Amino acid sequence: MSTRPTTTTDAGIAAPSDEHSQSIGPNGPLLLQDHYLIQKMAQFNRERVPERVVHAKGGGAHGVLQITEDVSQFTKAGLFQKGKETPLFLRFSTVAGELGSADTQRDPRGFAIKFYTDEGNYDIVGNNTPIFFIRDPQKFSDFIHSQKRRADTNLRDHNMQWDFWTNSPESAHQVTFLMTDRGTPASWRHMHGFGSHTFLWYNAAGEKFWVKYHFRTDQGVKNFTDAEAGAIIAQDADYHLRDLHTAIATGNHPSWTVNVQVMPFEDAADYRFNPFDLTKVWPHADYPEITVGRFTLNRNPANYFAEVEQAAFEPANLVPGIGASPDKMLQGRLFSYPDTHRYRIGANYLQLPINAPKVPIHSYNKDGAMRFSNPADPVYAPNTAGGPVADPSLFEGENYQVSGEIIRSAYTLHREDDDYAQPRALWENVLSETDRSHLVSNVVGHASAPEVTAEMKKHVVEYWTNIHKDLGQGVAQGLGVTTE
């Protein structure tokens, strides 16, 4: 019989679930009434002052998006119409490291873009990997806690990381990416970016499509080995930040080709695995990438704090022609990101120049700390005093029907849902022999930290054996773990 205490809310009430958010059916959108999810995210967003809770260390640059192909059959969003040019700001970052951490440590890289469109700001909060460690925001703060510092010693702890990963099999795909040399990119200029989540596109006729964004570096992919990355840490903790600034300052402007995968709206219901699961990629054989255009970074920030530190990206910024999907992680981030900004920067963070849209604002929001542009009367709606009015017709096409029982559940299993199938395919079909060798050695090195217990090493071996027998055997041999 377990003697572990029951998880509670901060009010001492028993928690309904540590893993699953409340949703309309197993695949439907999340509910604002899920007070425990809201409490966890709101509390998590307020843990650090003033640096970001995650993605604290980073750099960025200004640039422009140029659309070269006609994708109007998929979306009416103005920024994606052929011939359109849109200014943007892109921030790169590490995920787990603090402000003073080294750029070349093993970690996913943030790849967040703010497009200053004619219809308001559109933000894509992405990474340099197409997937993530978890699929439900209920586990997000727990995941980040496991990657940060211990409460007692204030030290990073690999045993803590492996404890979370091995107890969360859905992490296997992302951890496999992380433990290859993709986890230590040679520069921000030499890595791909991804929107990661699934998004809704709808065209002028109201036809709907599901899409995923791929930003392919035109400089070519380059990674460091674990040893090379470690050597750079000793030489220059700001290596990636310096590289980007120097490249742009000398006229070597980096660029990325913008591609999308497009899934017909109806395909999602009975696709062979859940297409909204953030731990999965869509096979290109089913949905090949379509080129949309290219963006180029051509101007360095004039003031790091004002433009990089105060840049606030939020996936809730969706312009007409683009909507959210039932991806549970995306649903959680729609709330979490702007909530974090209100705490970290202030209630009126959108009035800061780096975050302010390039179009006029007609809002009834007013007052609050540091607000310098207030609406004139009337300050309420509805009114007969000539105030702005909403235009629902702009968003015709974003609606779709959902139904189901209010529950806490993992996604309903589709016929080929499996937490290990895609990382196994990565091992078998994508990685070279050198990549495989580096993956094993990187895992062994990480799990050989002195704080990783003998019992945890057994769990680590089991975790990688579930992905592939040969991979598990290599890890077991490197860790000195005997397997039956």
Residue pairs with C-beta under 8 A, 6 or more apart in sequence:
6 14
6 15
7 14
7 15
7 18
8 14
8 15
9 15
9 35
9 36
9 39
10 39
10 43
15 36
16 22
16 36
16 408
17 36
17 138
17 408
18 138
18 139
18 142
19 136
19 138
19 139
19 410
20 136
20 138
20 408
20 409
20 410
21 30
21 34
21 37
21 136
21 137
21 138
21 328
21 331
21 332
21 408
22 30
22 31
22 33
22 34
22 37
22 406
22 407
22 408
23 29
23 30
23 31
23 328
23 404
23 406
23 407
23 408
23 409
24 31
24 402
24 403
24 404
24 405
24 406
25 402
25 403
25 404
25 405
25 407
25 412
26 404
26 407
26 409
26 410
26 411
26 412
27 274
27 276
27 326
27 404
27 411
27 412
28 326
28 402
28 403
28 404
29 324
29 326
29 331
29 402
30 37
30 137
30 328
30 331
30 332
31 406
32 38
36 138
37 137
37 138
37 332
38 335
40 138
40 141
41 137
41 140
41 141
41 332
41 335
41 336
41 339
42 339
43 141
44 53
44 140
44 141
44 144
44 336
45 53
45 336
45 339
45 340
45 343
45 344
46 343
47 53
48 56
48 344
49 344
50 344
51 98
51 99
52 93
52 340
52 344
53 144
53 340
54 95
54 96
54 144
55 91
55 93
55 94
55 95
55 110
55 112
56 93
56 94
56 97
56 98
56 99
56 101
57 93
57 94
57 97
57 98
57 99
57 100
57 101
57 103
58 91
58 92
58 93
58 94
58 110
58 241
58 308
59 91
59 92
59 93
59 188
59 240
59 241
59 244
59 245
59 304
59 308
60 89
60 90
60 91
60 92
60 301
60 307
60 308
60 311
61 89
61 90
61 244
61 245
61 248
61 297
61 298
61 299
61 300
61 301
62 87
62 88
62 89
62 297
62 298
62 299
62 300
62 301
63 87
63 88
63 89
63 90
63 253
63 295
63 296
63 297
63 298
63 299
64 85
64 86
64 87
64 88
64 295
64 296
64 298
65 79
65 84
65 85
65 86
65 87
65 88
65 115
65 258
65 293
65 294
65 295
66 84
66 85
66 293
66 294
66 295
66 296
67 79
67 80
67 81
67 82
67 83
67 84
67 85
67 292
67 293
68 82
68 291
68 292
68 293
68 294
69 82
69 290
69 291
69 292
69 293
70 82
71 80
71 82
71 260
71 290
71 292
72 80
72 81
72 82
72 203
72 204
73 203
73 207
74 201
74 203
74 209
74 211
74 260
74 262
75 201
75 202
75 203
75 209
75 211
75 321
75 322
76 202
76 203
76 204
76 320
76 321
76 397
77 117
77 119
77 122
77 201
77 319
77 320
77 321
77 322
78 84
78 117
78 118
78 119
78 319
78 320
78 321
79 86
79 115
79 117
79 118
79 119
79 122
79 319
80 292
80 293
80 321
86 115
86 116
86 117
86 118
87 115
87 116
87 358
88 113
88 114
88 115
88 116
88 295
89 113
89 114
89 116
89 307
89 311
89 354
90 111
90 112
90 113
90 114
90 295
90 297
91 110
91 112
91 308
91 311
91 313
92 109
92 110
92 111
92 188
92 240
92 244
93 109
93 110
93 112
94 101
94 103
94 105
94 107
94 108
94 109
94 110
95 107
95 108
95 109
95 110
95 127
95 147
96 107
96 144
96 147
96 148
97 105
97 107
100 237
101 237
102 232
102 233
102 237
102 239
103 232
103 236
103 237
103 238
103 239
103 240
103 241
104 184
104 224
104 229
104 230
104 232
104 233
104 239
104 240
105 184
105 229
105 233
106 178
106 179
106 183
106 184
106 226
106 229
106 442
106 446
107 178
107 183
108 127
108 128
108 129
108 174
108 177
108 178
108 183
109 127
109 128
109 185
109 188
109 191
110 125
110 126
110 127
110 128
111 126
111 127
111 128
111 191
111 193
111 194
111 215
112 123
112 124
112 125
112 126
112 311
112 313
113 123
113 124
113 126
113 193
113 295
113 313
114 121
114 122
114 123
114 311
114 313
114 317
114 355
115 121
115 122
115 123
115 124
116 357
116 358
117 319
117 357
117 358
117 359
118 358
118 359
119 319
119 320
119 359
120 317
120 319
120 357
120 359
121 317
121 319
121 355
121 357
122 317
122 318
122 319
122 322
123 313
123 314
123 315
123 317
124 195
124 213
124 313
124 315
125 313
125 314
125 315
125 333
125 337
126 193
126 194
126 195
126 196
126 213
126 215
127 193
127 194
127 196
128 182
128 185
128 191
128 192
128 193
128 194
129 174
129 177
129 178
129 182
129 194
129 196
130 194
130 196
130 212
130 214
130 281
131 173
131 174
131 177
131 196
131 278
131 279
131 280
131 281
131 422
132 174
132 196
132 278
132 279
132 329
133 143
133 165
133 168
133 170
133 171
133 174
133 175
133 279
134 140
134 143
134 168
134 170
134 171
134 278
134 279
134 329
135 170
135 277
135 278
135 279
135 328
135 329
135 410
135 411
136 328
136 329
136 332
136 410
137 328
137 329
137 331
137 332
137 333
137 336
139 168
140 329
140 332
140 336
142 164
143 164
143 168
146 160
146 161
146 163
146 164
146 165
147 156
147 161
147 164
148 156
149 155
149 156
149 157
150 156
150 157
150 160
157 451
158 446
158 447
158 449
158 451
158 452
159 449
159 451
159 452
159 453
159 456
162 447
162 452
162 456
162 459
162 460
162 463
163 456
163 459
164 171
165 171
165 172
165 175
165 463
166 456
166 459
166 460
166 462
166 463
169 419
169 420
169 463
169 466
170 279
170 419
171 279
172 279
172 419
172 420
172 423
172 463
172 466
172 467
173 279
173 280
173 281
173 419
173 422
173 423
173 426
174 279
175 423
176 423
176 426
176 427
176 439
176 467
177 183
177 426
179 439
179 442
179 443
179 446
180 223
180 431
180 435
180 438
180 439
180 442
181 223
181 224
181 225
181 226
181 435
181 438
181 442
182 191
182 223
183 442
184 223
184 224
184 225
184 226
184 228
184 229
185 191
185 221
185 222
185 223
185 224
185 240
186 222
186 223
186 224
187 222
187 239
187 240
187 243
187 244
188 240
188 243
188 244
188 254
189 217
189 219
189 243
189 244
189 247
189 254
190 217
190 219
190 220
190 221
190 222
190 223
191 217
191 221
191 223
192 214
192 215
192 216
192 217
192 221
192 256
193 214
193 215
193 217
193 256
194 212
194 213
194 214
194 215
195 212
195 213
195 214
196 212
196 278
197 212
197 278
197 315
197 325
197 327
197 329
197 330
198 210
198 211
198 212
198 263
198 275
198 276
198 325
198 327
198 330
199 210
199 211
199 212
199 213
199 322
199 323
199 324
199 325
199 330
200 208
200 209
200 210
200 211
200 322
200 323
200 324
200 325
200 398
200 400
201 208
201 209
201 210
201 211
201 262
201 321
201 322
201 323
202 208
202 209
202 321
202 322
202 323
202 397
202 398
203 209
203 321
203 397
205 397
206 396
206 397
207 265
207 397
208 265
208 397
208 400
209 262
209 263
209 264
209 265
210 262
210 263
210 264
210 265
210 267
210 268
210 275
210 325
211 260
211 261
211 262
211 263
212 260
212 261
212 282
213 258
213 259
213 260
214 258
214 259
214 260
214 261
214 289
215 256
215 257
215 258
215 259
215 295
216 256
216 257
216 259
217 254
217 256
218 254
218 255
218 256
218 257
218 294
219 254
219 255
224 232
225 438
226 438
226 441
226 442
226 445
232 239
236 242
244 254
244 297
245 300
247 253
247 254
248 254
248 297
248 298
248 299
248 300
249 300
253 296
253 297
253 298
254 296
254 297
255 294
255 295
255 296
255 297
256 294
256 295
257 291
257 293
257 294
258 291
258 292
258 293
258 294
258 295
259 289
259 290
259 291
259 292
260 289
260 290
260 292
261 282
261 284
261 287
261 288
261 289
261 290
262 287
262 290
263 271
263 275
263 282
263 287
265 400
267 275
268 275
268 276
270 414
271 414
272 414
272 415
272 416
273 280
273 414
273 415
273 416
273 417
273 418
274 280
274 411
274 412
274 414
274 417
275 282
276 325
276 326
276 327
276 328
276 411
277 327
277 411
277 417
278 327
278 328
278 329
278 330
279 419
279 422
280 422
281 422
301 307
301 308
306 352
306 353
306 354
307 353
307 354
310 345
310 349
310 352
310 354
310 355
311 354
311 355
312 337
312 338
312 341
312 345
312 349
312 350
312 352
312 354
312 355
313 337
314 334
314 337
314 338
314 341
315 324
315 330
315 333
315 334
315 337
316 333
316 334
316 335
316 337
316 338
318 324
320 394
320 395
321 397
323 395
323 398
324 330
324 331
324 334
326 402
328 411
341 349
342 349
345 352
346 368
346 369
346 370
347 368
347 369
347 370
347 371
348 368
348 369
348 370
348 371
348 372
349 355
350 356
350 357
351 370
351 371
351 372
351 373
361 373
362 375
362 388
363 375
363 388
364 375
364 378
364 379
364 380
364 381
364 387
364 388
365 375
366 374
366 375
366 379
367 374
377 385
378 385
378 386
378 387
380 387
381 387
381 388
381 389
382 389
411 417
420 466
420 467
423 467
424 467
424 468
427 436
427 439
427 467
427 468
427 471
428 468
431 439
436 471
439 471
440 471
440 474
440 475
440 478
441 478
443 460
443 464
443 475
443 478
444 474
444 475
444 478
444 479
447 456
447 457
447 460
447 475
447 479
448 478
448 479
452 460
457 479
457 480
457 481
458 481
460 475
460 479
460 481
461 472
461 475
461 476
461 479
461 481
461 483
462 472
464 471
464 472
464 475
465 471
465 472
465 473
465 475
465 476
465 483
466 472
472 483
473 483
475 481
476 482
476 483
